Amino acid sequence: MEKKITGHTRLVGLFAEPIRHSVSPMIQNAAFEELGIDAVYLAFELGTDRLPQAIESIRNLEMLGANLSMPNKMAAVPLMDDLSEAAKLVGAINTIVNQNGHLTGHITDGTGFMRSLKDQGVEIINGKMTIIGAGGAATAIIVQAALDGVKEIAVYNRKDEFYERVKEKLAYVAANTQCSITLHDLGDEELLSEDVKNSQLLINATGVGMKPDVEATPIQDFSIIRPDLAVFDVIYTPRETRFLREAKARGAKTANGLGMLLYQGAAAFELWTGKEMPINKVKPIIENS
């Protein structure tokens, strides 16, 4: 069915820099078309310098809302009228919903990750997981996992200049959820081994293993991986990192970040439209991107 622009067509924007490479416009527009929703999704390449004007245009143009990516995720927070619980804890947003000029900021990355777990048949609620990394993607996953009912999260990160700040952030999240969250030095291999031993899920939420250094891995001792452990990597280019290959070779269930990418977009779509994204329609777009 050919998409027709009418006098009633609503706009959704994607505000980021750079952004021309994004597959989000193809995904969201395919979903609008499949469900017969009179809306269009366009990418706008802009950074924090023009973000306030772009945010105000959501109200002025009566847009359904917007997506945000770097460098705008944190900068947009003080420009919102309201924030979701997860967004408050993360301190960043990737989705804006406009309800009669009232703008609410959401973060759907963690929601996307948790839904991708269900897709893979991984049950982690009331359990324990170990996550490597403490950046934006990791924080979103940690917050949503804690809100959804994961009881214990062991976080491992390099002991760099941000380590103490990360520790404070995680303590704040733990204090506002029912989850025990601890931060450890990634260099402590013995402690990492013990935490993974007691976890149902191990996640790489760093960029280690992306191009061009595709042979790099976030851990060095793969003997800690066992067949009943689920191992996820937020990276999706390459589709299978060395981290995932090594885990699969030891019998673990593995998955890359494509599911997280798909379902964070689906969560945003549902927030704007009140309808479930037609996953079967848009999934091939992501897989072939």
Backbone bond lengths (Angstrom), bond angles and torsions (degrees), N, CA, C in turn:
res aa  C-N    CA-C-N  psi(-1)  N-CA   C-N-CA  omega(-1)  CA-C   N-CA-C  phi
1 M - - - 1.458 - - 1.522 110.00 -
2 E 1.331 115.99 129.76 1.459 120.10 -178.06 1.521 110.56 -76.47
3 K 1.321 116.23 133.31 1.451 121.42 179.55 1.525 110.22 -73.79
4 K 1.326 116.22 127.88 1.461 120.74 178.75 1.520 109.87 -113.72
5 I 1.325 116.06 132.13 1.458 121.98 174.44 1.524 107.89 -88.53
6 T 1.324 116.46 127.71 1.463 121.17 -178.37 1.525 110.03 -120.01
7 G 1.312 114.62 -179.51 1.464 119.52 176.34 1.512 112.67 -71.68
8 H 1.325 116.10 -9.25 1.471 120.68 -179.44 1.535 112.58 -106.57
9 T 1.328 117.25 -0.14 1.465 120.87 -175.85 1.528 111.06 -62.31
10 R 1.326 115.55 129.13 1.474 121.97 179.59 1.530 109.02 -97.10
11 L 1.314 115.14 152.92 1.463 121.85 -176.43 1.523 111.34 -109.75
12 V 1.329 115.55 140.03 1.469 123.19 167.03 1.520 106.75 -122.51
13 G 1.326 117.46 134.42 1.456 121.13 -178.56 1.512 112.91 -111.08
14 L 1.306 115.51 156.24 1.466 122.81 172.12 1.519 106.78 -120.53
15 F 1.343 116.19 115.31 1.466 121.95 -175.17 1.522 109.75 -109.44
16 A 1.323 116.86 111.23 1.463 120.68 179.13 1.526 109.30 -165.13
17 E 1.332 114.94 169.12 1.472 120.63 178.75 1.527 109.38 -153.75
18 P 1.350 117.52 114.70 1.475 129.45 -2.22 1.522 110.89 -77.94
19 I 1.340 116.58 163.09 1.457 119.04 -177.84 1.527 113.72 -147.98
20 R 1.337 119.16 -8.56 1.472 120.19 -174.15 1.523 113.03 -63.27
21 H 1.336 117.86 -17.32 1.461 122.02 -179.43 1.529 112.69 -82.90
22 S 1.320 117.57 -9.63 1.465 121.46 -169.83 1.526 112.72 -65.76
23 V 1.342 115.51 141.47 1.470 120.63 174.71 1.532 110.78 -92.64
24 S 1.329 117.73 -2.96 1.467 120.93 -177.26 1.526 113.43 -57.43
25 P 1.355 119.57 -42.74 1.473 117.83 177.99 1.532 113.15 -58.41
26 M 1.318 118.18 -40.62 1.459 120.83 178.74 1.529 111.07 -64.68
27 I 1.339 115.72 -41.78 1.466 120.80 -178.16 1.524 110.94 -65.52
28 Q 1.339 116.39 -52.83 1.458 120.35 -175.09 1.524 112.18 -67.45
29 N 1.339 117.21 -40.77 1.466 119.40 179.90 1.522 112.11 -67.87
30 A 1.334 116.97 -34.36 1.464 120.38 175.71 1.527 110.31 -63.99
31 A 1.339 116.20 -38.88 1.470 120.67 178.97 1.523 111.08 -68.36
32 F 1.340 117.34 -43.06 1.472 120.45 176.90 1.529 110.53 -57.90
33 E 1.320 115.56 -45.87 1.458 120.58 -177.08 1.520 111.49 -65.48
34 E 1.324 116.40 -43.71 1.463 120.76 -178.31 1.524 111.63 -60.49
35 L 1.336 117.21 -37.01 1.464 121.12 -177.50 1.523 112.87 -95.90
36 G 1.328 116.70 2.12 1.457 119.69 179.05 1.513 113.63 68.05
37 I 1.330 116.81 31.55 1.466 121.52 179.18 1.524 108.66 -88.71
38 D 1.329 116.78 127.12 1.462 122.35 -176.63 1.529 109.61 -81.31
39 A 1.316 114.70 77.00 1.467 121.01 -178.65 1.518 108.85 -151.06
40 V 1.323 116.23 158.33 1.458 122.15 178.32 1.525 109.27 -137.59
41 Y 1.317 116.09 144.80 1.469 123.29 -175.48 1.522 107.72 -116.88
42 L 1.337 116.85 121.87 1.463 121.98 -177.44 1.520 111.08 -126.98
43 A 1.330 115.42 146.57 1.473 121.64 178.09 1.523 110.01 -93.94
44 F 1.348 115.45 134.65 1.455 122.22 177.66 1.521 108.49 -124.92
45 E 1.323 116.54 116.81 1.454 120.40 -177.65 1.526 109.84 -81.92
46 L 1.323 116.23 104.22 1.460 120.85 179.30 1.522 109.74 -153.83
47 G 1.338 114.01 149.24 1.454 120.74 -179.95 1.511 111.70 -106.01
48 T 1.319 115.61 -162.32 1.464 120.46 -174.16 1.521 112.81 -67.28
49 D 1.342 117.91 -22.55 1.465 119.60 -177.53 1.528 112.24 -65.80
50 R 1.330 117.05 -32.23 1.466 120.61 -179.92 1.526 112.83 -109.18
51 L 1.318 116.33 6.80 1.461 120.00 -176.46 1.534 113.50 -62.27
52 P 1.340 119.99 -44.45 1.474 118.86 -179.54 1.525 112.89 -56.82
53 Q 1.341 116.86 -41.01 1.463 119.60 178.76 1.529 110.98 -67.67
54 A 1.327 115.72 -38.42 1.462 119.75 179.23 1.529 110.87 -64.89
55 I 1.322 116.41 -41.72 1.463 120.99 178.11 1.525 110.55 -61.92
56 E 1.331 115.88 -43.26 1.466 119.77 -179.69 1.523 111.17 -65.39
57 S 1.343 116.66 -29.83 1.466 119.54 178.84 1.523 111.72 -66.15
58 I 1.329 117.42 -24.87 1.467 120.29 176.80 1.523 109.65 -60.26
59 R 1.333 115.76 -42.32 1.468 120.49 176.34 1.525 111.14 -71.01
60 N 1.327 115.83 -51.64 1.462 120.47 -173.04 1.522 113.42 -62.70
61 L 1.319 117.41 -34.87 1.461 121.73 -178.83 1.526 112.50 -95.91
62 E 1.334 115.92 4.80 1.471 122.08 -179.63 1.531 111.42 51.88
63 M 1.334 115.14 44.96 1.461 121.40 177.17 1.531 110.11 -70.15
64 L 1.324 116.23 155.03 1.467 119.94 173.41 1.520 110.46 -64.71
65 G 1.335 115.52 -34.02 1.457 120.16 -178.88 1.508 110.29 157.82
66 A 1.326 115.53 -155.42 1.462 119.93 -176.75 1.516 110.71 -159.37
67 N 1.313 114.12 160.43 1.464 122.53 165.52 1.518 108.38 -105.45
68 L 1.321 115.54 153.44 1.460 122.33 176.62 1.507 109.72 -130.07
69 S 1.322 115.81 142.19 1.453 120.50 169.21 1.521 107.38 -132.56
70 M 1.314 116.99 -171.92 1.459 120.67 -176.28 1.522 110.33 -60.79
71 P 1.342 118.17 140.37 1.470 127.13 8.55 1.528 113.55 -100.43
72 N 1.336 117.49 26.98 1.462 120.76 -166.94 1.530 116.10 -100.85
73 K 1.326 117.75 -5.39 1.460 120.15 -171.67 1.535 113.53 -62.70
74 M 1.301 117.43 -40.93 1.464 120.78 179.82 1.529 111.09 -87.33
75 A 1.326 116.30 -35.64 1.467 120.86 -176.98 1.520 111.93 -63.65
76 A 1.341 117.65 -26.89 1.464 121.13 -177.52 1.521 113.37 -79.81
77 V 1.322 117.46 -17.46 1.469 121.09 -174.22 1.537 112.64 -55.54
78 P 1.343 119.85 -51.45 1.473 118.91 -178.97 1.528 114.17 -70.18
79 L 1.325 117.37 -7.53 1.459 121.13 -179.77 1.527 112.29 -91.72
80 M 1.330 116.96 -1.30 1.462 121.51 -178.29 1.527 111.37 -88.85
81 D 1.339 115.21 154.07 1.467 120.80 172.43 1.516 110.87 -82.46
82 D 1.327 115.74 -26.98 1.458 120.62 -177.71 1.520 108.49 -155.90
83 L 1.331 115.92 160.22 1.460 121.88 178.63 1.520 109.78 -132.90
84 S 1.334 115.99 145.40 1.458 119.67 172.47 1.525 109.06 -68.21
85 E 1.320 115.89 164.29 1.470 120.28 -179.85 1.525 111.17 -58.48
86 A 1.326 116.23 -44.47 1.464 120.36 -179.85 1.519 110.85 -63.96
87 A 1.336 117.66 -42.26 1.460 121.50 -179.61 1.522 111.71 -62.21
88 K 1.329 116.30 -38.42 1.468 120.06 177.02 1.522 110.91 -61.15
89 L 1.318 116.68 -42.70 1.466 121.09 -177.75 1.519 111.92 -72.81
90 V 1.320 116.73 -39.17 1.463 120.56 -179.38 1.520 110.82 -74.06
91 G 1.352 116.14 -38.77 1.456 120.02 -176.34 1.511 112.73 81.93
92 A 1.339 115.90 24.11 1.462 121.76 179.83 1.521 108.33 -155.21
93 I 1.338 116.30 156.93 1.457 120.80 177.57 1.530 110.15 -134.04
94 N 1.324 115.89 153.85 1.463 119.71 173.48 1.519 111.93 -128.55
95 T 1.337 116.34 -2.19 1.455 121.28 -178.71 1.524 110.02 -141.17
96 I 1.331 115.64 134.42 1.462 122.16 176.36 1.518 108.51 -118.97
97 V 1.322 116.65 131.50 1.457 122.66 176.73 1.521 108.91 -113.12
98 N 1.323 116.13 127.64 1.462 122.42 179.36 1.523 110.03 -101.19
99 Q 1.311 116.40 116.29 1.462 121.69 175.87 1.526 107.97 -119.66
100 N 1.332 115.26 95.28 1.472 121.76 -179.90 1.522 112.42 54.37
101 G 1.328 115.71 43.00 1.458 120.73 177.38 1.508 114.74 88.68
102 H 1.319 117.71 -5.87 1.475 122.34 177.47 1.528 107.82 -94.68
103 L 1.321 116.75 116.58 1.465 121.56 -174.32 1.521 111.33 -99.89
104 T 1.330 115.51 123.65 1.466 121.67 177.75 1.522 109.09 -114.63
105 G 1.321 116.19 129.77 1.449 122.03 179.12 1.516 111.88 -94.82
106 H 1.325 115.69 133.82 1.466 122.41 179.41 1.525 109.17 -126.21
107 I 1.323 116.10 158.23 1.464 121.59 170.51 1.527 106.50 -122.60
108 T 1.326 116.95 115.64 1.469 120.43 -174.14 1.523 113.46 -104.70
109 D 1.337 117.88 0.02 1.471 120.43 -178.94 1.527 111.60 -60.45
110 G 1.332 116.09 -46.23 1.461 119.85 -179.96 1.512 112.29 -67.03
111 T 1.339 115.73 -39.28 1.465 120.83 176.11 1.525 110.04 -59.26
112 G 1.337 115.36 -43.39 1.459 120.38 178.93 1.510 111.77 -61.60
113 F 1.327 116.34 -41.76 1.463 119.49 179.98 1.525 111.04 -64.73
114 M 1.329 116.42 -46.37 1.463 119.54 -177.30 1.526 111.33 -64.12
115 R 1.326 117.00 -35.94 1.467 119.30 177.89 1.527 110.77 -70.26
116 S 1.325 117.07 -34.12 1.464 119.64 178.45 1.530 110.60 -66.39
117 L 1.327 117.43 -30.11 1.465 120.64 175.28 1.527 110.44 -61.43
118 K 1.328 115.84 -44.55 1.464 120.26 179.45 1.525 110.49 -61.52
119 D 1.326 115.79 -38.85 1.462 121.18 178.00 1.523 111.30 -57.85
120 Q 1.331 116.05 -34.38 1.465 121.69 -178.04 1.527 112.51 -92.11
121 G 1.336 116.26 2.26 1.460 120.05 179.42 1.515 113.59 71.88
122 V 1.344 116.56 28.22 1.467 121.29 179.61 1.524 109.43 -98.66
123 E 1.322 117.07 121.26 1.460 122.76 179.73 1.527 109.45 -104.39
124 I 1.317 116.23 116.15 1.466 120.28 -175.88 1.531 112.59 -123.28
125 I 1.340 117.74 -9.67 1.460 121.03 179.80 1.529 109.27 -61.96
126 N 1.333 114.52 134.13 1.481 123.34 -175.66 1.525 112.46 71.56
127 G 1.319 117.25 6.86 1.460 120.96 179.78 1.517 113.03 -109.08
128 K 1.344 114.79 -159.63 1.463 121.56 -178.07 1.520 109.60 -127.78
129 M 1.318 115.32 141.43 1.460 119.89 174.45 1.516 109.95 -133.60
130 T 1.323 114.77 155.58 1.463 122.03 176.26 1.526 107.41 -118.72
131 I 1.319 116.18 131.00 1.459 121.19 -177.55 1.522 110.18 -126.80
132 I 1.319 115.89 134.60 1.463 121.91 178.46 1.521 108.35 -101.62
133 G 1.320 115.76 121.19 1.454 121.22 -177.51 1.514 110.79 114.16
134 A 1.335 115.45 154.14 1.470 120.20 -179.00 1.528 111.03 -144.54
135 G 1.342 116.31 25.19 1.454 120.69 178.00 1.516 111.68 -83.23
136 G 1.343 116.74 -158.15 1.450 121.21 -175.27 1.511 114.25 -61.45
137 A 1.339 117.28 -48.04 1.464 120.58 -179.33 1.523 110.51 -64.61
138 A 1.322 116.31 -43.21 1.463 120.69 -179.98 1.522 111.03 -61.76
139 T 1.339 116.86 -44.94 1.459 120.98 -178.23 1.522 111.06 -62.48
140 A 1.334 116.92 -42.06 1.458 120.47 178.54 1.525 111.15 -62.32
141 I 1.329 116.89 -41.14 1.468 121.16 178.26 1.518 110.44 -65.47
142 I 1.324 116.58 -46.14 1.471 121.37 -179.07 1.520 110.84 -59.37
143 V 1.328 116.34 -47.22 1.469 120.60 -177.90 1.526 111.14 -62.26
144 Q 1.339 117.37 -48.44 1.463 119.50 -177.53 1.524 111.33 -67.22
145 A 1.323 116.63 -38.37 1.468 119.89 177.56 1.526 110.29 -61.31
146 A 1.328 116.09 -42.89 1.464 120.81 179.29 1.533 110.91 -64.76
147 L 1.325 117.11 -42.69 1.468 121.08 179.39 1.525 111.69 -66.79
148 D 1.336 116.61 -33.10 1.466 120.70 -177.19 1.519 113.42 -79.31
149 G 1.343 117.30 -15.68 1.452 118.95 176.00 1.510 117.04 119.17
150 V 1.342 117.96 11.65 1.465 119.41 171.36 1.528 107.09 -67.39
151 K 1.314 117.51 132.67 1.464 120.98 -171.33 1.522 114.01 -87.21
152 E 1.335 117.19 -27.80 1.468 119.07 -176.44 1.525 109.98 -147.07
153 I 1.335 115.87 132.81 1.453 121.62 178.76 1.524 108.99 -131.20
154 A 1.325 115.91 121.24 1.466 121.27 175.10 1.528 107.14 -100.44
155 V 1.328 116.34 121.43 1.461 122.35 -177.04 1.521 109.18 -108.52
156 Y 1.324 116.49 131.59 1.465 121.38 178.94 1.522 109.42 -121.28
157 N 1.331 114.56 131.73 1.465 120.20 -179.28 1.526 109.24 -147.90
158 R 1.324 115.15 156.34 1.462 118.98 174.99 1.528 109.27 -62.41
159 K 1.322 115.91 142.93 1.469 119.88 -178.81 1.530 108.51 -83.72
160 D 1.346 114.62 75.85 1.463 120.43 -177.86 1.528 110.12 -102.50
161 E 1.327 116.81 -164.58 1.465 120.68 -175.91 1.533 112.55 -70.42
162 F 1.340 117.62 -13.75 1.464 120.80 -179.77 1.529 112.70 -97.13
163 Y 1.319 116.56 -1.08 1.465 121.11 -171.53 1.528 113.04 -57.93
164 E 1.328 117.01 -46.94 1.467 120.27 -178.20 1.524 111.37 -67.87
165 R 1.327 116.36 -35.07 1.469 119.75 177.75 1.528 110.04 -66.06
166 V 1.342 115.50 -39.59 1.459 120.16 177.35 1.526 110.24 -63.10
167 K 1.319 116.76 -40.93 1.463 121.10 180.00 1.531 110.82 -60.14
168 E 1.328 116.51 -42.16 1.470 120.83 177.73 1.529 110.99 -63.57
169 K 1.315 116.13 -42.12 1.457 120.91 -179.22 1.521 111.04 -62.65
170 L 1.317 116.48 -45.44 1.459 120.71 -178.73 1.527 111.54 -67.83
171 A 1.320 116.58 -33.74 1.461 120.45 176.16 1.531 110.08 -64.63
172 Y 1.326 115.93 -38.02 1.465 121.48 177.44 1.529 110.85 -63.87
173 V 1.329 116.37 -43.92 1.466 120.28 178.79 1.527 110.42 -63.71
174 A 1.321 116.38 -44.74 1.469 120.94 -179.81 1.525 110.94 -61.40
175 A 1.329 116.75 -39.48 1.468 121.58 -178.11 1.526 111.84 -68.07
176 N 1.339 116.47 -21.71 1.464 120.52 -177.45 1.518 113.37 -108.04
177 T 1.327 116.44 12.07 1.466 122.02 175.84 1.520 108.05 -138.09
178 Q 1.308 116.15 -178.26 1.468 121.26 177.86 1.524 111.12 -100.99
179 C 1.331 116.41 26.25 1.463 121.22 -173.55 1.530 111.28 -112.37
180 S 1.322 116.18 138.72 1.463 122.05 172.97 1.529 108.48 -86.78
181 I 1.339 116.72 118.75 1.463 121.40 -176.74 1.522 109.25 -124.26
182 T 1.318 116.65 125.78 1.467 120.62 -179.80 1.516 109.79 -125.57
183 L 1.320 116.48 148.07 1.463 122.81 178.60 1.515 109.65 -114.11
184 H 1.342 115.76 135.40 1.456 120.94 -179.29 1.525 110.66 -136.76
185 D 1.314 114.47 158.36 1.470 121.54 176.97 1.528 109.28 -71.86
186 L 1.316 116.88 127.36 1.461 121.38 179.51 1.528 111.74 -60.82
187 G 1.321 116.53 -21.18 1.457 120.30 179.03 1.516 113.79 -74.47
188 D 1.332 117.67 -11.35 1.462 121.59 179.91 1.531 109.05 -86.51
189 E 1.319 116.12 82.34 1.456 121.20 -174.09 1.525 112.67 -66.73
190 E 1.309 117.01 -31.75 1.468 120.32 -179.81 1.522 110.96 -66.13
191 L 1.333 116.36 -44.37 1.458 120.55 179.41 1.529 110.84 -69.00
192 L 1.332 116.12 -38.17 1.468 120.47 176.86 1.522 110.32 -60.14
193 S 1.302 116.86 -44.13 1.458 121.63 178.81 1.526 111.49 -59.01
194 E 1.327 115.81 -41.53 1.470 120.55 -179.40 1.529 111.35 -67.20
195 D 1.340 116.47 -41.24 1.462 119.54 179.61 1.525 111.54 -67.49
196 V 1.325 117.16 -42.81 1.463 120.52 178.97 1.530 110.37 -63.03
197 K 1.319 116.08 -37.14 1.467 121.85 178.45 1.524 111.14 -57.49
198 N 1.321 116.50 -34.53 1.468 121.55 -177.11 1.525 113.11 -99.65
199 S 1.326 117.31 10.24 1.462 121.73 -178.17 1.526 111.56 -107.72
200 Q 1.329 114.99 154.01 1.464 119.88 172.85 1.527 111.33 -94.37
201 L 1.359 116.30 -14.34 1.453 121.01 -172.74 1.523 110.59 -144.20
202 L 1.345 116.19 135.39 1.462 123.14 174.70 1.524 107.77 -122.75
203 I 1.336 116.50 129.20 1.468 121.48 -175.16 1.525 109.89 -124.70
204 N 1.326 115.87 134.58 1.458 120.39 165.57 1.526 107.39 -98.09
205 A 1.327 116.24 112.62 1.464 121.70 179.45 1.523 110.52 -113.18
206 T 1.333 115.98 26.18 1.461 121.71 175.54 1.524 108.91 -107.01
207 G 1.318 116.41 175.90 1.457 121.04 175.65 1.514 113.12 -91.35
208 V 1.325 117.44 6.98 1.469 121.45 -178.63 1.530 109.71 -68.88
209 G 1.327 115.77 119.84 1.457 121.70 -177.83 1.511 112.88 114.38
210 M 1.348 115.73 -6.88 1.464 119.71 176.19 1.521 110.10 -77.02
211 K 1.335 115.55 164.77 1.452 119.86 174.14 1.530 109.37 -63.53
212 P 1.341 118.82 142.74 1.468 125.85 8.88 1.527 113.98 -91.24
213 D 1.342 118.16 -10.27 1.469 120.15 -175.18 1.521 110.34 -92.40
214 V 1.321 116.42 68.31 1.457 120.79 -172.21 1.529 113.51 -74.40
215 E 1.312 118.03 -11.65 1.464 120.30 178.46 1.525 112.52 -92.42
216 A 1.317 116.96 -4.72 1.467 120.69 178.51 1.527 109.45 -72.78
217 T 1.330 116.69 147.95 1.460 121.67 178.96 1.521 109.81 -135.38
218 P 1.334 118.49 149.25 1.471 120.87 -179.38 1.520 113.27 -74.22
219 I 1.336 117.46 -19.88 1.465 121.54 175.46 1.516 108.50 -126.49
220 Q 1.328 116.77 157.88 1.461 121.51 -178.86 1.528 112.56 -108.49
221 D 1.333 116.24 -27.81 1.465 120.54 -177.69 1.526 109.69 -101.65
222 F 1.321 116.88 100.99 1.464 120.68 -177.41 1.522 112.59 -86.18
223 S 1.321 117.14 -0.15 1.471 119.35 177.20 1.525 111.24 -68.79
224 I 1.341 117.68 -14.74 1.469 120.84 179.53 1.531 111.67 -75.12
225 I 1.330 116.84 -11.90 1.467 120.70 -178.74 1.522 110.02 -89.05
226 R 1.315 116.35 129.40 1.461 122.55 -177.90 1.535 109.68 -119.30
227 P 1.312 118.37 163.03 1.467 121.72 -174.47 1.524 114.83 -61.90
228 D 1.343 118.55 -29.30 1.467 119.70 -177.79 1.528 112.45 -91.64
229 L 1.328 117.01 12.13 1.461 121.74 178.49 1.528 109.46 -95.54
230 A 1.324 117.10 136.29 1.464 121.41 172.48 1.525 107.69 -91.00
231 V 1.327 117.19 133.77 1.464 122.14 -177.12 1.525 109.06 -126.45
232 F 1.329 115.71 121.43 1.464 121.42 -178.63 1.519 110.47 -120.31
233 D 1.330 115.38 149.34 1.459 122.09 176.08 1.526 107.16 -130.30
234 V 1.325 118.03 126.90 1.472 120.15 -179.00 1.528 111.46 -71.22
235 I 1.323 117.74 -15.03 1.472 122.23 177.51 1.532 109.47 -70.27
236 Y 1.334 116.78 140.71 1.467 119.96 174.14 1.525 112.33 -128.21
237 T 1.339 116.60 1.09 1.469 121.19 172.02 1.517 107.89 -133.23
238 P 1.323 118.71 103.36 1.466 128.65 6.67 1.528 112.62 -72.72
239 R 1.329 116.02 162.03 1.467 121.17 -178.27 1.526 111.55 -62.61
240 E 1.333 116.01 -35.76 1.471 119.28 177.77 1.521 108.78 -128.01
241 T 1.312 116.03 107.46 1.463 121.25 177.61 1.525 110.00 -73.95
242 R 1.294 115.98 166.58 1.467 119.16 175.83 1.529 109.85 -61.47
243 F 1.316 117.20 -36.30 1.465 122.53 176.95 1.533 110.21 -54.18
244 L 1.335 116.81 -46.79 1.459 120.82 179.24 1.526 112.02 -70.80
245 R 1.319 117.13 -37.81 1.474 120.10 178.57 1.519 110.92 -61.32
246 E 1.321 115.68 -44.72 1.468 120.05 -179.49 1.534 110.58 -64.91
247 A 1.336 116.12 -38.80 1.469 120.02 179.25 1.520 110.94 -67.19
248 K 1.332 116.10 -42.80 1.464 120.74 179.93 1.524 110.49 -63.64
249 A 1.332 116.92 -37.73 1.463 120.98 179.33 1.519 111.88 -62.78
250 R 1.328 116.92 -22.18 1.468 121.43 179.16 1.519 112.13 -99.41
251 G 1.332 115.88 12.36 1.456 121.19 172.71 1.512 115.84 89.02
252 A 1.342 117.65 4.06 1.460 120.47 -177.52 1.531 110.89 -76.65
253 K 1.329 115.92 151.75 1.468 121.39 172.79 1.531 106.94 -77.89
254 T 1.334 116.98 129.68 1.463 120.16 -174.07 1.530 111.46 -127.84
255 A 1.346 114.98 155.58 1.465 121.14 174.90 1.512 109.09 -157.57
256 N 1.341 115.56 148.78 1.470 120.53 177.60 1.530 110.67 -96.73
257 G 1.337 116.32 -169.37 1.451 120.65 -173.48 1.513 116.16 -85.09
258 L 1.350 118.56 4.37 1.462 120.03 -179.14 1.529 112.12 -62.93
259 G 1.315 117.17 -38.60 1.461 120.58 179.30 1.516 111.45 -64.10
260 M 1.311 116.62 -41.07 1.461 121.43 177.09 1.519 110.64 -62.25
261 L 1.346 116.16 -43.16 1.462 121.42 178.63 1.527 110.59 -61.64
262 L 1.311 116.21 -45.06 1.457 121.07 -178.95 1.526 111.59 -62.91
263 Y 1.314 116.52 -50.24 1.461 120.07 -171.39 1.530 113.83 -79.25
264 Q 1.350 117.75 -22.49 1.465 116.79 173.15 1.524 109.11 -68.54
265 G 1.348 116.61 -35.69 1.456 120.41 175.43 1.518 111.71 -68.44
266 A 1.330 116.29 -37.81 1.458 120.97 178.77 1.528 111.02 -65.01
267 A 1.328 116.67 -38.44 1.464 120.64 178.64 1.523 110.84 -64.95
268 A 1.338 116.67 -40.89 1.464 120.58 177.61 1.527 109.97 -64.10
269 F 1.329 117.03 -44.98 1.461 122.41 179.35 1.527 110.68 -55.63
270 E 1.320 115.95 -43.79 1.464 120.20 -179.20 1.527 111.41 -67.27
271 L 1.326 116.77 -36.03 1.465 119.95 178.27 1.530 111.05 -64.59
272 W 1.327 117.91 -38.25 1.467 121.28 -179.51 1.520 113.02 -75.54
273 T 1.334 116.42 -38.18 1.467 120.25 -168.80 1.521 115.06 -109.51
274 G 1.339 116.59 -19.71 1.457 119.79 -174.00 1.510 112.78 76.07
275 K 1.333 117.21 8.26 1.464 122.01 -179.24 1.531 110.61 -120.96
276 E 1.327 115.63 151.64 1.462 120.24 177.64 1.521 110.21 -75.37
277 M 1.330 115.66 136.26 1.454 119.86 176.85 1.529 109.96 -65.07
278 P 1.329 118.16 136.89 1.474 120.51 176.16 1.529 110.55 -73.36
279 I 1.309 116.01 88.09 1.463 122.61 -171.66 1.524 112.05 -56.78
280 N 1.327 117.36 -42.75 1.470 119.98 -177.69 1.521 112.16 -62.26
281 K 1.328 116.47 -26.99 1.460 120.61 -179.78 1.527 111.48 -77.30
282 V 1.334 116.84 -39.79 1.466 119.92 -172.25 1.529 113.86 -95.89
283 K 1.334 116.99 -19.66 1.467 119.65 -177.37 1.525 112.80 -58.28
284 P 1.348 119.35 -42.49 1.485 118.59 177.92 1.520 113.40 -61.85
285 I 1.319 118.01 -29.12 1.467 120.71 178.54 1.525 110.05 -62.99
286 I 1.318 116.13 -43.97 1.462 120.66 179.09 1.521 110.54 -68.84
287 E 1.308 116.89 -45.03 1.467 120.50 -176.70 1.514 112.09 -64.13
288 N 1.317 117.55 -28.32 1.474 121.11 -178.77 1.518 113.63 -98.50
289 S 1.337 115.93 4.15 1.469 119.04 -177.95 1.526 111.24 -79.48
